[in-house]
Amino acid sequence: MVLINGTASDETSDSNLTSGTIFKSSCKQNPALPVFKRRAQNEKVRGQFRKGRSRVRHIIDIIYRQRVKVISASIQQILLSDDGIFPNSDFPVLFYPGALHIPDSFPAKYVARIFYKHGWSNSWDAGIFEYHHYHSITHEVLGVYSGETALQLGGEQGPILTIKKGDVLIIPAGVAHKNLGAENCIGVVGAYPHGMKFNVKYGEEGERPEADHQIQLVPIPTNDPLYAKRKGLVKLWK
């Protein structure tokens, strides 16, 4: 099923996707702070996660003995157009509900290993920011290994997608996304094709048109993070 700006192009309904729904989180919300302070906090935490990558390498031999199990999931496409604030993308967001079998031991490392195997690295393990943001120099994959939340895509008027443990989401460069629950409600591994570096944009005045130019230069990945060259991104992003 293809969704254009959150509207189904056929008569099939999608229970994961809603429009304008208020998501009530049972997790403890982060203290109300000015956005710039929250960003500074989050960027500091991101730095700590990057420093912890050596620990991932340290136990990679243990994780590598686990059998990778990717469930053959249906792929949903969500196409989001420029809303005047966020560029979004000509490529659809790709949603793989229930695609991962998450083990009890080292779940985040397990997900990172699957992505790494297919050429998506520079990974991190965290939640998802509680404000709209996007990346202009790389595409991004998110693999959920714990929890559940609602993710708004494309900006303030964009569709809302419920994501939970086992789900995978590929977000094209330029597509805004925001966690409507608490950041710590969900455990996510993020990664980037060929280990590309990532930046963070917020839809602020002055970001464009430079961000648009950067997005145009981002190459299409050579592998899908779950299915390599068999299906998924390599077949759908053309």
C-alpha positions as CSV (number, residue, x, y, z in Angstrom):
1,M,0.0,0.0,0.0
2,V,1.2,3.5,-0.9
3,L,0.3,6.4,1.3
4,I,0.6,9.9,-0.1
5,N,0.8,12.5,2.7
6,G,-0.8,10.0,5.0
7,T,-3.8,9.2,2.7
8,A,-4.2,5.7,1.3
9,S,-4.1,5.4,-2.4
10,D,-6.4,2.4,-2.4
11,E,-9.3,1.2,-0.1
12,T,-7.0,-0.7,2.3
13,S,-6.9,0.9,5.8
14,D,-3.7,1.0,7.8
15,S,-4.2,0.7,11.6
16,N,-0.6,1.9,12.2
17,L,-1.1,5.3,10.6
18,T,-3.4,8.1,11.8
19,S,-3.9,11.8,11.2
20,G,-4.2,14.3,14.0
21,T,-4.4,11.7,16.8
22,I,-3.2,12.7,20.2
23,F,-0.8,10.1,21.6
24,K,-0.9,9.7,25.4
25,S,2.3,8.3,26.7
26,S,2.4,6.3,29.9
27,C,6.2,7.0,30.3
28,K,7.5,9.8,32.4
29,Q,7.8,12.9,30.3
30,N,11.1,14.8,30.2
31,P,11.1,18.1,32.2
32,A,9.9,21.1,30.2
33,L,13.0,22.9,29.0
34,P,13.6,25.4,26.3
35,V,14.1,23.7,23.0
36,F,17.7,24.8,22.6
37,K,18.6,23.4,26.1
38,R,16.9,20.1,25.2
39,R,18.9,20.0,22.0
40,A,22.1,20.6,23.8
41,Q,21.3,17.8,26.3
42,N,20.5,15.4,23.5
43,E,23.6,16.3,21.5
44,K,25.7,15.6,24.6
45,V,24.1,12.2,25.1
46,R,24.6,11.4,21.4
47,G,28.3,12.1,22.0
48,Q,28.3,9.7,24.9
49,F,26.8,7.0,22.7
50,R,29.4,7.5,20.1
51,K,32.1,7.1,22.7
52,G,30.5,3.8,23.7
53,R,30.9,2.3,20.2
54,S,34.1,0.6,21.3
55,R,32.0,-1.6,23.7
56,V,29.9,-2.7,20.7
57,R,33.0,-3.9,19.0
58,H,34.2,-5.6,22.2
59,I,31.2,-7.9,22.3
60,I,30.6,-8.2,18.5
61,D,32.0,-11.8,18.6
62,I,29.3,-12.8,21.1
63,I,26.5,-11.1,19.0
64,Y,27.8,-12.6,15.8
65,R,27.1,-16.1,17.1
66,Q,23.4,-15.2,17.3
67,R,21.4,-16.3,14.4
68,V,20.0,-13.3,12.4
69,K,16.3,-13.6,12.0
70,V,14.5,-11.1,9.8
71,I,10.8,-11.8,9.4
72,S,9.4,-11.4,5.9
73,A,7.4,-8.2,6.5
74,S,5.0,-6.3,4.4
75,I,6.5,-2.9,3.3
76,Q,4.3,0.2,3.6
77,Q,5.3,3.4,1.7
78,I,4.5,6.9,3.0
79,L,5.2,9.8,0.6
80,L,5.5,13.2,2.1
81,S,5.8,16.4,0.2
82,D,7.5,19.7,1.0
83,D,5.3,21.7,3.5
84,G,7.2,24.9,3.2
85,I,9.1,24.3,6.4
86,F,10.4,20.8,6.0
87,P,11.7,19.7,2.6
88,N,10.6,16.1,3.1
89,S,11.4,13.9,0.0
90,D,10.5,12.5,-3.4
91,F,11.3,9.1,-1.9
92,P,8.7,7.4,0.4
93,V,9.3,6.6,4.0
94,L,9.5,2.8,4.2
95,F,7.8,1.1,7.1
96,Y,8.5,-2.6,7.9
97,P,6.1,-3.5,10.8
98,G,7.2,-6.5,12.9
99,A,10.2,-7.1,10.7
100,L,12.7,-8.0,13.4
101,H,12.7,-10.9,15.9
102,I,14.3,-9.2,18.9
103,P,16.3,-11.5,21.3
104,D,16.3,-11.1,25.1
105,S,20.1,-10.7,25.2
106,F,21.8,-7.7,23.8
107,P,18.8,-6.6,21.7
108,A,20.3,-3.2,20.6
109,K,23.6,-4.9,19.5
110,Y,21.6,-7.5,17.6
111,V,19.8,-4.9,15.6
112,A,23.0,-2.9,15.0
113,R,24.6,-6.1,13.7
114,I,21.8,-6.7,11.2
115,F,22.1,-3.2,9.8
116,Y,26.0,-3.4,9.8
117,K,25.8,-6.7,7.8
118,H,23.9,-4.9,5.1
119,G,26.2,-1.8,5.0
120,W,24.4,0.5,7.4
121,S,26.6,1.6,10.3
122,N,27.7,4.6,12.4
123,S,24.9,3.3,14.7
124,W,23.6,4.7,17.9
125,D,21.3,3.3,20.7
126,A,18.8,5.8,22.2
127,G,15.2,7.1,22.0
128,I,13.8,9.5,19.4
129,F,13.7,13.3,19.9
130,E,10.5,14.9,21.0
131,Y,10.7,17.7,18.4
132,H,10.6,17.8,14.6
133,H,13.9,17.3,13.0
134,Y,15.5,15.9,9.9
135,H,18.8,15.0,8.3
136,S,20.0,16.7,5.2
137,I,23.2,14.8,4.4
138,T,22.1,11.1,4.8
139,H,19.2,8.7,4.9
140,E,18.5,7.0,8.2
141,V,17.1,3.6,9.4
142,L,15.5,3.1,12.8
143,G,15.1,-0.3,14.3
144,V,12.9,-0.6,17.4
145,Y,14.1,-3.1,20.0
146,S,11.8,-2.1,22.9
147,G,8.8,0.0,23.8
148,E,6.1,1.7,21.7
149,T,5.4,5.3,20.7
150,A,3.7,7.5,18.1
151,L,5.9,9.1,15.5
152,Q,4.7,12.1,13.5
153,L,6.2,12.4,10.0
154,G,6.6,15.3,7.7
155,G,5.8,18.2,10.0
156,E,3.0,19.5,12.2
157,Q,0.3,18.5,9.7
158,G,1.9,15.1,8.9
159,P,0.5,11.6,9.5
160,I,1.2,9.8,12.8
161,L,2.6,6.3,12.8
162,T,2.5,3.9,15.7
163,I,5.9,2.1,16.0
164,K,6.8,-0.6,18.4
165,K,9.3,-3.4,19.2
166,G,10.3,-5.3,16.0
167,D,9.4,-2.5,13.6
168,V,11.9,-0.9,11.2
169,L,11.6,2.5,9.5
170,I,13.7,4.0,6.7
171,I,13.5,7.7,6.7
172,P,14.8,9.6,3.6
173,A,17.0,12.6,3.9
174,G,14.9,15.7,4.4
175,V,11.9,14.0,6.1
176,A,10.9,15.5,9.4
177,H,10.1,13.2,12.3
178,K,9.0,13.7,15.9
179,N,8.3,11.4,18.8
180,L,4.9,12.3,20.3
181,G,5.6,10.3,23.4
182,A,8.5,10.6,25.9
183,E,12.0,10.1,24.4
184,N,12.7,7.2,26.9
185,C,9.5,5.3,26.0
186,I,11.2,3.5,23.1
187,G,14.5,1.9,22.5
188,V,15.9,2.4,19.0
189,V,19.0,1.7,17.0
190,G,19.7,4.2,14.3
191,A,22.2,3.7,11.4
192,Y,23.3,5.2,8.1
193,P,24.2,3.8,4.7
194,H,28.0,3.3,4.4
195,G,28.5,4.7,7.9
196,M,27.7,8.2,6.7
197,K,27.9,11.1,9.2
198,F,24.6,12.7,10.1
199,N,23.5,16.2,11.0
200,V,20.3,17.5,12.5
201,K,18.1,20.3,11.1
202,Y,15.0,21.7,12.8
203,G,13.0,23.5,10.2
204,E,14.4,26.9,11.2
205,E,14.6,30.0,9.2
206,G,17.9,30.1,7.2
207,E,18.3,26.3,6.8
208,R,17.0,26.4,3.3
209,P,17.9,26.4,0.4
210,E,21.3,25.0,1.5
211,A,19.6,22.0,3.1
212,D,17.7,21.3,-0.1
213,H,20.9,21.3,-2.1
214,Q,22.5,18.9,0.4
215,I,19.5,16.5,0.2
216,Q,19.8,16.4,-3.6
217,L,23.4,15.2,-3.2
218,V,22.6,12.3,-1.0
219,P,23.1,9.0,-3.0
220,I,20.5,6.2,-3.0
221,P,21.9,3.4,-0.8
222,T,23.1,0.3,-2.5
223,N,21.5,-2.1,0.0
224,D,18.3,-2.3,2.0
225,P,19.2,-2.5,5.7
226,L,17.2,-5.7,6.1
227,Y,17.0,-7.4,2.7
228,A,20.2,-6.2,1.0
229,K,19.5,-6.3,-2.7
230,R,16.6,-8.7,-2.6
231,K,13.8,-6.3,-2.0
232,G,12.8,-3.1,-0.1
233,L,14.6,0.1,-0.7
234,V,16.6,-1.0,-3.7
235,K,13.4,-1.9,-5.5
236,L,11.2,1.0,-4.3
237,W,13.6,4.0,-4.4
238,K,14.1,4.5,-8.1
